[in-house]
Amino acid sequence: MEMEQLSNQNFHQRDLIEQTVVQLNKDLLSCGYTVAWNGNTFSAYQDIVMQLEVIIRQLAKSGSSTLNAWLYRVDIPEKALKKVLSKQDNQQALAQAILERTFIKIMFRNSYR
């Protein structure tokens, strides 16, 4: 699965969303933030992206290295990260890339269970 394949259409399985939120929260633990999911599979993708955008904005404003450390933990490929950061609305694009990369990790993890 490539980075840009995830969308609201294929982010609808409850167990995969739950696992993705758990992983996002593990990655965010040292930043002091969490992502919440209300259980609505229809709006999960957009809801989580919006929460990640807020977190990215807050971390960027703080001027600390926490954002960089989080991005390192998420492990977005450098080529994809450069592409995301070149976009005009790069906070939304970065939030989507973080969610997509986390989802891909979950998919790989589940394929080897």
Buried (B, 14 or more C-beta within 10 A) or exposed (E): EEBEEBEEEEBEEEEBBBBBBBBBBEBBEEBEBEBEBEEEBEEBBBBBBEBBBEBBEBBBEEEEEBBEBBBEBBEBEEEBBEBBEEEEEBBBBBBBBBBBBBBBBBBEEEEEE
